[in-house]
Each structure stands twice: as C-alpha cells, then as structure tokens.
Amino acid sequence: MAKDWLIELLFGTGKLFLNPVFYLLFFLAAWLGVSRVKRERRNFHVRVENAYFELRQLLPIGSLIGLCLSVFLVAIGIVIPTEFVVIMASISVIIMLTTKVRFLSPAYTIGIAAIIMIILDWQNISLPFFGEIQLEELTYSAIAILLGLLIMGEGILINWNGKKGTSPMLINGKRGAKVGAHELRRVWMLPAFLVIPGELLKIPLDWWPTFSAGGETYSLLLVPFAIGVHQQVQGRVPQVAIQALGKQVINLGAIVTLLGLASFFLPLAALGVIGVAMITRETLTWKQIMNERNLPFYFSKKNQGMRILGILLDTPASKMGLKVGEVITKVNGQTVADEESFYEALQRNRALCKLEVLDVNNEIRFVQRALYEGDHHKLGILFVQEDKQDEFQTAMGN
C-alpha cells in the first residue's frame, strides 16, 4: 500500500511538467514584471522593484497552500474527473494568453469548466480521447468543494502576498491633475494533488472516496492551478484595501466550501453553489472598483506635507522605515509642501536628515538618519509629481 502511494506521488508529480499552465505561468509572471518596470520608468524615471519580483512571488506561498489543500482533498476522498482537469487547464491557458489576470480567479476557471462539463454531460457529448461525458451527481459536490477551497487559497494569497510590493503609478484625477495610485497585478501558482480515476490506488475503507467520479481505483495528479489578481487602489492605503479584499475572498471561499460539503445530501444543489460563487466573486471585484472611485484621492498633492507614494529599495528612505501613505510634514525642522521645499530643506544639513512624519493612523513620529556619500541623492522617496505641462501653462499666463 505505501509503495503504491509513493509510486503515484512520483508519477503524479512528474505529470506536472506535462501541463502547459505550468510553463505559461512563468512567462506571464515575467511579462508582468517587465510591463510594470516600463510603466514605473515612464511615470517616475526609476523602477521600484526589479523585473524579477513577480517571478519570485510565483511559487513559495502557493506551494505551502497547495500542500495543505492536497492533504485535505485526498483525506476526505474528493475525486475529480480527468476531463474536468483538462478543460480547466485549457480555460486557464486561454485567459493567460489574453493577459487578463483577474479572470484567473478559481471562481472563473473552475466555474466555467464546471458549466462546460455539465453541458457536455446533459447533452451526452463525446470528447476526443475521453468519449462520452457521464458525471455522477456527487461529482458536482466534489467540484463545488474544490472551488471553495481554491477561492480560500486565492484570498490567502491576496491577503498574505498581494499587499507586498504593490506598484506606484500616476493617473489623471477628476480635474485632469496627476494623482497617485497603487496597482496589484500578479499571478501565483498553487500546485495541488488531485485524486483522479486511475488504475493503481485502492483504499480498503468503505467511506473512501466520499465524493467519487466512478470506478474503484484511482491515481494522483499534481495540478498547477493558476491564480491571478488585478486591483488598483487610489482612495486608501494599499495594504489596507488589498487585505480587505483578501479577507472577503477568504470568507467567500469558506462559505462555498461549507455549502459544497452540505450538497453531499443534495448533489444537484452544488450547481447553484458554483453559480453563486462566480457571481459573488465578480460582485466583490466591482464593489472594490466602485468604492475606490467614490473615495477622494489618497495620493494627491497636499497643502501641508508630502504624502509618500513609493519607497525605493536599498535607499535611505527604506532604511529609515518610511512607509507608503505616510505624510512628511517637516524636514530638518522646516515645513514642506512640495518637492522643491522638501529638497531645499534637505540641503540644509547634508550629513543628517531629520523628518517629522504623520503615519497612516494620523500619529506624529520622528525619524532621522545620517547621510553618507553614495546614498541615493533624493532619499529614495516617490511623491506625486507636479504636472510640468501645467506649470508651463501657468508660467505663460494660460
């Protein structure tokens, strides 16, 4: 028995490299990194993170979540049809080719695949290499549970990793003036083992598998689930807004999982659970978008102080512990209101920088640091820059 499981684990892991989603995710993450760097240079003439940042985020946390997911799926005996895995992978590939990463949410990839499988089943349509699709009723429940768990995984990734390394950007405000915003555009790989109909594994337990897809023997398959998110934040501190969305997605996933488990007693109800999950996930996205549009711009030019839009890595600002969203009110004892006054005050003491900072909780704190030769000449802080065209027009009397 143990030998059979070890063999299946090895073969199932090897099949990961036959899945095109595995390779496309690396290319997509690299493309997102390059695109982000180009936009940051276009806005600020400097990049905040290097182009490899998105690639470094692709696997670590997703692998940990996938391991926990695998243990749960195998332990309770959820069997997923091989045809479903193939259809889901095909949908993920199509979405990745469009680069619309927000549609890589499991609510869409799993949900659309489930709809296609149901149509194929009800219409008795045959697929090449698989033949006619015939689903057992409990398979609907299995797919609903898988959907709920993956949505929970998506929420955890957004909550834990999405808040890390958001990208500052400049956008046009309501009156045409430049204002700041932050963008989260990222993909993750969540590799998880699925139990599929096969030839080797047979468990001598009456209750296993609980959610069967037919047959009496099974195999393991390591599937690289693609998870994506795209969120723009302009009315709040980026970390706060992103974590709020992450918690909402986690709650949605937990509810879908519980409803999927409950559908064990009424399998056809799982179809409604899948539909509600898709609609609710889209609602959360649009609710976030509308909330941001209705809030005043958080990263706009202030009459008093300079709000930090971004912090460059390995610069005096990062070593001083300055954070995005904080407002610098005084530099070396001098009140500042724009970049010109900020750097004029900075030049008053070339050896030491003393800052009075209003943090995101509206509490004043003081930071200081000695400046050394070779330090970034502008501390490494990104502000909402003045619109040079507007300045030119003002100077010309227009």
LINKA-V719743 format. One record per backbone hydrogen bond with DSSP energy under -0.5 kcal/mol. CO is the residue of the C=O (numbers start at 1). NH is the residue of the N-H. Records with the same first field share a line. If there is no record, write none. Layout:
CO=NH / NH
This chain:
1=5
2=6
3=7
4=8
5=9
6=10
7=11
8=12
9=13
10=14
11=15
12=222
13=16
14=17
15=18
16=19
18=20
19=22 / 23
20=24
21=25
22=26
23=27
24=28
25=29
26=30
27=31
28=32
29=33
30=34
31=35
32=36
33=37
34=38
35=39
36=40
37=41
38=42
39=43
40=44 / 46
41=45
48=313
50=53
52=56
53=57
55=58
58=189
59=63
60=64
61=65
62=66
63=67
64=68
65=69
66=70
67=71
68=72
69=73
70=74
71=75
72=76
73=77 / 78
76=210
77=79 / 211
78=195
81=85
82=86
83=87
84=88
85=89
86=90
87=91
88=92
89=93
90=94
91=95
92=96
93=97
94=98
95=98 / 99 / 100
96=99
99=101
100=103
101=104
102=105
105=108 / 109
106=110 / 111
108=112
109=113
110=114
111=115
112=116
113=117
114=118
115=119
116=120
117=121
118=122
119=123
120=125
121=124
125=133
127=130 / 131
131=127
136=139 / 140
137=140 / 141
138=142
139=143
140=144
141=145
142=146
143=147
144=148
145=149
146=150
147=151
148=152
149=153
150=154
151=155
152=156
153=157
154=158
155=159
156=160
157=161 / 162
158=163
161=164
163=165 / 166
166=168
167=183
169=181
171=179
173=176
177=173
179=171
180=299
181=169
182=233
183=167 / 185
184=231
186=229
188=190 / 227
189=191
190=225
192=223
194=196 / 221
195=80
196=219
201=218
202=204
203=205
205=208
210=212
211=79
217=198
218=200 / 201
219=196
221=194 / 223
223=192 / 225
225=190
227=188
229=186
231=184
233=182
234=298 / 299
237=241
238=242
239=243
240=244
241=245
242=246
243=247
244=248
245=249
246=250
247=251
248=252
249=253
250=254
251=255
252=256
253=257
254=258
255=259
256=260
257=261
258=262
259=263
261=264
262=265
263=266
266=269
267=270
268=271 / 272
269=273
270=274
271=275
272=276
273=277
274=278
275=279
276=280
277=281
278=282
279=283
280=284
281=285
282=286
283=287
284=288
285=289
286=290
287=291
288=292
289=293
290=294
291=295
298=300
299=180
306=328
307=309
308=325
310=382
312=315
315=319
316=320
317=322
318=321
323=326
326=308 / 328
327=329 / 358
328=306
329=336
330=356
331=334
334=331
336=305
338=342
339=343
340=344
341=345
342=346
343=347
345=348
346=349
351=371
352=354
353=369
354=332
355=357 / 367
356=329 / 330
357=359 / 365
358=327
359=362
363=359
365=357
367=355
369=353
372=375
376=379
378=380 / 381
379=317
380=312
382=309 / 310
383=385
386=388
387=391
388=392
389=393
390=394
391=395
392=396
393=398
394=397
